[in-house]
Amino acid sequence: MGSSNGSHQPDSISYQVPSTTRKLNLMNFTVNGKSVSPEVEPQMPLLWVLRDTLNLTGTKFGCGVASCAACTVHQDGQPIRSCVTPVASVAGANIKTIESLGTPEKPHPLQLAWIAEQVPQCGYCQSGMLMAAAALLERKPKPTDADIDEAMTNLCRCGTYQRVRAAIHRAAGALV
């Protein structure tokens, strides 16, 4: 259910600021190695800036309350939930989205492992899952099952958690 204004924002959680209080600011930060300066409201969630202003639609909206993690991106190397992160809080930061993880010509080892282990079912949560897994492997190149369980707080409606764990172990082996 998209809103009538053509954005990707669902009507039920539409981000609205009363018109009398709207103030656009130029926000400067880096996304996937490129400097960006969108002119947006400081409290606008980073997710909507990425999707609706910068047209980086790989990061998904799931819940809007930081519970499902479909919106996971990296801020200065740490996974964050972009649906509840005000864009003002990332000023000067380095943001990485799923679009930076690999390319069709040279997929990231996690993407290859995801395919080999047949992780995606419906696929909706996958960009957030991959970004959380990439942050884990950056921090801990040889994670244990307990490390994976602790780091992977993403929700998957299809229940592919065992496949996610296997894929992370496979990718860890390929990254050594």
Secondary structure, 3 states (H helix, E strand, C coil): CECCCCCCCEHHHCCCCCHHHCCCEECCEEECCEEECCEECCCCEHHHHHHHHCCCCCCCCCCCCCCCCCCEEEECCEEEEHHHCEHHHHCCCEEECHHHCCCCCCCCHHHHHHHHCCCCCCCCCHHHHHHHHHHHHHHCCCCCHHHHHHHCCCCCCCCCHHHHHHHHHHHHHHHC
